[in-house]
């Protein structure tokens, strides 16, 4: 079903939406160049954002790490990505963004110091 949802083979929103980290609920999936998942989560909370451990109705943004799974090329996405895509279809409000874009948003948001 998820493969049928995709137009270009990418789960990311296109165009990428503009929003602030403050008062936005994030969930993370994958491996991140930014740092550990805890470091990513801390970067969000120090900027006033919130976290969800799993995809649910409270999740507003799913951030996918820059080290994608090679199975994506064959339409095999992880559970969080598949759940986010289905929830996005049902509710129309959850966005899926790549780590690189999330890092740009972090740089524009007031708050804590970003790890290397």
N, C-alpha and C positions, 0 to 999 in steps of 0.2 A: 504494500500500500504506500509506503513512504516513497519508494522510487517513482510511483505514479504522480506524486505531488510535485516533484522537482521538475523545473523547466530546463535548467542548464547544468544539472548535476551538483549544484551547490545548495546547502541548507540555509545559507546566509540571506538576510533580507537585502533586497536590491530595489531601490537605493538604500544605503545604510541610514537608519533614522537618527535624528538629532535629539538628544535628551541629556539630562544631567544625572550624575551619579547619586546626588543627594535625594533621599526619599524614593529611591528605585530599588526593587528587590531583584537580586542577581543569583544565578546558579552557575556553577562552573563545570566544564566537562573537558577531559583530555589532559595533556601535559603542557605546561606553560613555560615559555622562555623567561617570563617575568620573574618566576620563582616558584616556590611550592604553592600548593593550593591554599594553605593557611596564609601565606604572604599575599596572595591575590585577594583573599577574603578580607584581610586586615586593611588592604588598600581601599577597599570599598567602604568598610565600616568607619574608617577614620575620615572619610569624606561624606559621611551621613547617609550612606546607602545601607540596605539590609540584605540578608542572605536567606536562601532556601537551600536545603540539602538535596532536595529532589524537585522535579518538575511538578508544579501544582498550580492551582488557580491564583496563588499569591505571586508566583514567579512572573516577573515582567521582562527580564533579559536573561538569555542563556549565552554565556561567553564560551567559545570553543578555542582551546589551546592551539598554538601554531604548529604543533606536531600532530598533524592529522593521521588518522588510522588509514593504512593503505587500502582497506576494504571499501572505503568511500568510493573509489573509482568504479566499484562494482555495485553500488547502490546499497551496500550493507552498512547502515549507520548504527551507532551505539544507542542504547535504550533512552538516554536523556534526550538525544537529538530527535529520535523518532517520536518520543512523547511530546517534545516541544513543538514539533511540526504539526502533530495532530491537534494539540491544544490551540495552536495558532489558527488552525482552520476552524475549530469550533468556536473560539472566543474572539479571534481577530485582533488580539492585543499583545501577545508574546512576541518578542523579537529575538532573532538569533544573529549574533555578531562574532567576527573573528577576534582573536586576541589583539592583533595589531590595532584595530579600530578602538578596542577597549582601552588600550594603552594611550591612544591619542586623547580619549575622553578623560583619562586620569590626569594627563598633563594639563588639561584645561580646567580641571576642578581644584578648588582650594582644598588643602588638607595635608595629610601626612607625606612623608618622604617615600619615594618609590625605590624599591630594590633595583640593583643593576640588571 
